[in-house]
Each structure stands twice: as structure tokens, then as C-alpha cells.
Amino acid sequence: MLRALPFLCLALAACQPVDPEPRVDVERGAALFEQNCAACHGADAKGRIGPDLTTLAARNGGTFPQTRVMAQIDGLARHGKDGAVMPEFGAGDLGPTVVVEHEGLGTPVPADLLALSEYLASIQG
């Protein structure tokens, strides 16, 4: 019986459910925006307390500044700055990481952070 124990453990481990790939789509990002951002940026992202987020590309020569946006949301872009009022969402749980390939380099990025930036890119005017 004891010799069968390792095989039984392996068989049980093989039957465990596998975590699905994290969602990084626009719909997930929209839900995250509504939950975490709409109170300050408005349900339409056109600004309330926080700035209008639908004009980020226009204010960046027509290109959505994804890396800067993710750094701002995460908190890296304003870490330690006096007067920073936006919460540092990177201090919380931004989900499991996914690898984003860019110019042959893979960078691990929190899935919820990527989903939120995908949503913001989708609403540019």
C-alpha cells in the first residue's frame, strides 16, 4: 500500500482543475474601471475629480501611451510625489501576471493592470 501512495498522489494532482488564463480583455477592463476608477474619472471616463481619460492618445500625438498609463495606475509614475491623490493600485492585488512580448522581450505584467489599460485604449476619442 505504501508503494502505491506516490502514484495515488500523482493521479490526484493530475485531476486538479487548472487555473484558466487570466482575462485581459476590454470587458474585464471596463468592469475594473467601473469598480475602481469611475468614482473619480466618471462613468464615461471624461473626468470628474480626476482628468478626462478619453483624450490620452490625443494628448500624446495620437498614440495611446500604454506604458505610461500602466505606470500611473500602478503607482510607479508618482511614487513618493507630493500631492499625488490617485491611489497606488499596484499596492493591492492586480491579479496574476501575464507575459507581454515587446521587441523580443517578455515582461510580466499584472493581468488586471493590462486589462484596464486595454479598456482605456479602447475608449480613446
PATORLO-204875 format. One record per residue (C-alpha): residue number from 1; residue in one letter; x, y, z. Coordinates in steps of 0.001 Angstrom, whole numbers. Layout:
PATORLO-204875
ATOM   k r      xx      yy      zz
ATOM NUM a       X       Y       Z
...
This chain:
PATORLO-204875
ATOM   k r      xx      yy      zz
ATOM   1 m       0       0       0
ATOM   2 l    2769    2461     872
ATOM   3 r    4384    1926   -2536
ATOM   4 a    1143    2940   -4252
ATOM   5 l     913    6200   -2313
ATOM   6 p    3197    8282   -4607
ATOM   7 f    1242    7137   -7659
ATOM   8 l   -2045    7983   -5962
ATOM   9 c    -731   11474   -5125
ATOM  10 l     332   11995   -8741
ATOM  11 a   -3026   10805  -10028
ATOM  12 l   -4891   13167   -7692
ATOM  13 a   -2664   16086   -8654
ATOM  14 a   -3356   15431  -12329
ATOM  15 c   -7094   15678  -11670
ATOM  16 q   -6902   19129  -10037
ATOM  17 p   -8506   21910  -12071
ATOM  18 v   -6054   24120  -13918
ATOM  19 d   -6402   27878  -13473
ATOM  20 p   -7731   29384  -16681
ATOM  21 e   -5712   32037  -18489
ATOM  22 p   -6324   35409  -16800
ATOM  23 r   -8718   37716  -18638
ATOM  24 v   -7056   40782  -20114
ATOM  25 d   -9847   41806  -22484
ATOM  26 v  -11698   45110  -22806
ATOM  27 e  -14782   43769  -20980
ATOM  28 r  -12689   42833  -17933
ATOM  29 g  -11031   46255  -18075
ATOM  30 a  -14419   48007  -18259
ATOM  31 a  -15592   46156  -15155
ATOM  32 l  -12391   47074  -13319
ATOM  33 f  -12783   50711  -14390
ATOM  34 e  -16356   50846  -13110
ATOM  35 q  -15318   49276   -9811
ATOM  36 n  -12126   51273   -9167
ATOM  37 c  -11969   54400  -11321
ATOM  38 a  -15422   55716  -12247
ATOM  39 a  -15956   57462   -8909
ATOM  40 c  -13164   59935   -9745
ATOM  41 h  -12952   59807  -13543
ATOM  42 g  -16698   59488  -14242
ATOM  43 a  -18612   56525  -15627
ATOM  44 d  -17818   57794  -19143
ATOM  45 a  -14128   58418  -18197
ATOM  46 k  -14485   62058  -19232
ATOM  47 g  -13387   63295  -15828
ATOM  48 r  -14844   64421  -12532
ATOM  49 i  -12311   64759   -9738
ATOM  50 g   -9730   63053  -11925
ATOM  51 p   -8875   64052  -15504
ATOM  52 d  -10563   63039  -18769
ATOM  53 l   -9138   59653  -19759
ATOM  54 t  -10695   59586  -23234
ATOM  55 t   -8131   62038  -24610
ATOM  56 l   -4907   60327  -23553
ATOM  57 a   -3991   59394  -27130
ATOM  58 a   -4866   62861  -28441
ATOM  59 r   -2623   64407  -25804
ATOM  60 n     171   62043  -26884
ATOM  61 g     353   62755  -30603
ATOM  62 g   -2395   60261  -31471
ATOM  63 t    -704   57272  -29810
ATOM  64 f   -2115   55701  -26667
ATOM  65 p     701   55817  -24060
ATOM  66 q     110   52350  -22632
ATOM  67 t    3333   52056  -20629
ATOM  68 r    2856   55485  -19017
ATOM  69 v    -799   54753  -18292
ATOM  70 m      27   51441  -16610
ATOM  71 a    2794   53105  -14568
ATOM  72 q     342   55791  -13432
ATOM  73 i   -2312   53257  -12420
ATOM  74 d     222   51020  -10700
ATOM  75 g    1715   53950   -8820
ATOM  76 l    5214   53773  -10278
ATOM  77 a    4829   57067  -12135
ATOM  78 r    4059   59027   -8991
ATOM  79 h    5669   57055   -6178
ATOM  80 g    6741   59497   -3488
ATOM  81 k    5450   62612   -5263
ATOM  82 d    3898   65222   -3022
ATOM  83 g     266   65910   -3795
ATOM  84 a    -364   62608   -5596
ATOM  85 v   -4029   61931   -4909
ATOM  86 m   -4688   58877   -7054
ATOM  87 p   -4386   55618   -5113
ATOM  88 e   -1442   53357   -5950
ATOM  89 f   -3354   50347   -7239
ATOM  90 g    -108   48389   -7502
ATOM  91 a     -81   48197   -3715
ATOM  92 g   -3134   45922   -3941
ATOM  93 d   -3851   42743   -5857
ATOM  94 l   -3779   43305   -9620
ATOM  95 g   -4198   39640  -10389
ATOM  96 p   -1819   37036  -11727
ATOM  97 t     821   38132  -14191
ATOM  98 v     833   37557  -17919
ATOM  99 v    3884   37939  -20130
ATOM 100 v    3717   40767  -22657
ATOM 101 e    6113   40469  -25584
ATOM 102 h    7630   43657  -26985
ATOM 103 e   10556   43724  -29390
ATOM 104 g   11609   40217  -28406
ATOM 105 l   11476   40817  -24656
ATOM 106 g    8873   39317  -22371
ATOM 107 t    7733   41404  -19430
ATOM 108 p    5446   40079  -16688
ATOM 109 v    2503   42430  -16205
ATOM 110 p    -413   42045  -13768
ATOM 111 a   -3440   40842  -15748
ATOM 112 d   -5884   43376  -14273
ATOM 113 l   -3487   46245  -14984
ATOM 114 l   -3211   45138  -18605
ATOM 115 a   -6993   44691  -18919
ATOM 116 l   -7597   48178  -17548
ATOM 117 s   -5122   49704  -19993
ATOM 118 e   -6765   47786  -22867
ATOM 119 y  -10111   49289  -21866
ATOM 120 l   -8671   52800  -21685
ATOM 121 a   -7085   52345  -25123
ATOM 122 s  -10487   51289  -26489
ATOM 123 i  -12265   54484  -25355
ATOM 124 q   -9890   56999  -26892
ATOM 125 g  -11751   59662  -28900
